[in-house]
Amino acid sequence: MSWRPAPIPESNDEAIRQNLESWDSLAQLHAQGTGSEFYRIEQWLAGESKLAPWELEEIGSVEGKSLLHLQCHIGTDTLSWAREGAKVTGLDFSPNAISEAERFAKILNIIDAKFVVSTISDAVESLDGEQFDIL
């Protein structure tokens, strides 16, 4: 794949549409392991955490706590937090990414995970004002 400069979008709405289109098109590829050094899907499904040691140290125990993960993409980090004991909600504006996250939750039999399609600016409304222990 060769990179080239993208034309400047005509408006903010157009920029958001193009960004969503891009992430939607990449979701399935990422979920299948494309970008294998970053996503490492097979290893993650086998139990490898997507969380960095500093994240675990910084946040501390999440056992039994509710956690909201914004821009969760395909849910690998979100579901890694669930493996640590959190009741997780992942939010992303890409319907295709959320579909992959839900598929992974089923594969891993993680029943305390919820995924929501929404922009961050609409998150409060999309989550019906739900409160979380960790954001």
C-alpha positions as CSV (number, residue, x, y, z in Angstrom):
1,M,0.0,0.0,0.0
2,S,1.4,3.4,-0.9
3,W,0.5,6.5,1.1
4,R,-0.5,9.7,-0.6
5,P,-1.7,13.0,0.7
6,A,-5.5,13.1,1.0
7,P,-7.4,16.0,-0.4
8,I,-8.7,18.5,2.2
9,P,-12.3,17.7,2.9
10,E,-14.9,20.4,1.9
11,S,-16.4,20.5,5.4
12,N,-16.1,19.1,8.9
13,D,-19.1,16.8,8.2
14,E,-17.3,15.5,5.1
15,A,-14.1,14.9,7.1
16,I,-16.0,12.9,9.7
17,R,-17.8,10.9,6.9
18,Q,-14.4,10.1,5.3
19,N,-12.9,9.1,8.6
20,L,-15.8,6.8,9.5
21,E,-15.6,5.3,6.0
22,S,-12.0,4.6,6.5
23,W,-12.4,3.0,10.0
24,D,-15.4,1.0,8.8
25,S,-13.4,-0.4,5.9
26,L,-10.5,-1.4,8.2
27,A,-12.4,-3.0,11.0
28,Q,-12.7,-6.5,9.5
29,L,-9.2,-6.5,8.2
30,H,-7.9,-5.6,11.7
31,A,-10.1,-8.3,13.3
32,Q,-8.7,-10.9,10.9
33,G,-5.2,-9.9,12.1
34,T,-4.1,-7.5,9.3
35,G,-1.4,-5.4,11.0
36,S,-0.4,-8.6,12.8
37,E,2.4,-7.1,14.8
38,F,0.0,-4.6,16.3
39,Y,-3.3,-6.5,16.6
40,R,-1.9,-10.0,17.2
41,I,-5.4,-11.4,17.1
42,E,-4.5,-15.1,17.4
43,Q,-2.3,-14.5,20.4
44,W,-5.0,-12.2,22.0
45,L,-7.7,-14.8,21.5
46,A,-5.4,-17.3,23.1
47,G,-5.2,-15.1,26.3
48,E,-2.6,-12.4,25.6
49,S,-3.6,-9.0,27.0
50,K,-3.8,-5.9,24.9
51,L,-3.1,-3.8,28.0
52,A,0.3,-2.4,28.6
53,P,1.9,-3.0,32.1
54,W,1.7,0.8,32.8
55,E,-2.0,0.8,32.1
56,L,-2.6,-1.9,34.6
57,E,-0.4,-0.2,37.1
58,E,-2.0,3.3,36.5
59,I,-5.6,2.1,36.7
60,G,-5.2,-0.6,39.4
61,S,-7.7,-3.3,40.1
62,V,-10.8,-3.1,38.0
63,E,-12.4,-6.2,39.5
64,G,-16.2,-5.6,39.7
65,K,-15.9,-2.0,38.5
66,S,-17.8,-0.6,35.5
67,L,-15.4,0.7,32.8
68,L,-16.2,2.8,29.7
69,H,-13.7,2.6,26.8
70,L,-14.1,5.3,24.2
71,Q,-13.0,4.7,20.7
72,C,-12.8,1.0,21.4
73,H,-12.5,0.0,17.7
74,I,-12.7,-3.8,17.5
75,G,-12.8,-4.2,21.2
76,T,-9.5,-6.0,21.9
77,D,-8.5,-3.5,24.7
78,T,-12.0,-3.3,26.0
79,L,-12.3,-7.1,26.3
80,S,-8.8,-7.3,27.8
81,W,-10.2,-5.1,30.6
82,A,-13.1,-7.5,31.0
83,R,-10.6,-10.3,31.4
84,E,-9.2,-8.2,34.3
85,G,-12.6,-8.3,35.9
86,A,-14.3,-5.1,34.8
87,K,-17.8,-4.8,33.5
88,V,-17.0,-3.1,30.2
89,T,-18.8,-0.9,27.7
90,G,-17.0,0.0,24.5
91,L,-18.1,2.9,22.4
92,D,-17.0,3.6,18.8
93,F,-18.5,5.4,15.8
94,S,-17.8,2.5,13.4
95,P,-20.7,0.0,13.1
96,N,-18.3,-2.5,11.5
97,A,-15.8,-2.2,14.4
98,I,-18.6,-2.6,17.0
99,S,-19.8,-5.7,15.1
100,E,-16.3,-7.2,15.3
101,A,-16.1,-6.3,19.0
102,E,-19.4,-8.1,19.7
103,R,-18.2,-11.1,17.7
104,F,-15.1,-11.3,19.8
105,A,-17.1,-11.1,23.0
106,K,-19.1,-14.1,21.9
107,I,-16.0,-16.0,20.9
108,L,-14.5,-15.3,24.3
109,N,-17.8,-15.9,26.1
110,I,-17.5,-12.6,27.8
111,I,-21.1,-11.8,28.8
112,D,-20.4,-8.6,30.9
113,A,-19.4,-6.6,27.8
114,K,-21.6,-4.1,26.0
115,F,-20.8,-2.2,22.8
116,V,-22.4,1.0,21.5
117,V,-22.2,2.6,18.2
118,S,-21.9,6.4,18.8
119,T,-19.6,9.4,18.3
120,I,-18.0,10.7,21.5
121,S,-19.9,13.9,21.2
122,D,-23.2,11.8,21.4
123,A,-21.9,9.4,24.0
124,V,-23.9,10.8,27.0
125,E,-27.1,10.5,25.0
126,S,-26.2,7.1,23.5
127,L,-25.4,5.7,26.9
128,D,-28.6,7.1,28.4
129,G,-26.6,9.0,31.0
130,E,-25.1,5.7,32.4
131,Q,-22.4,6.3,35.0
132,F,-19.1,4.4,35.1
133,D,-16.4,3.8,37.8
134,I,-13.6,4.2,35.2
135,L,-13.6,6.2,32.0
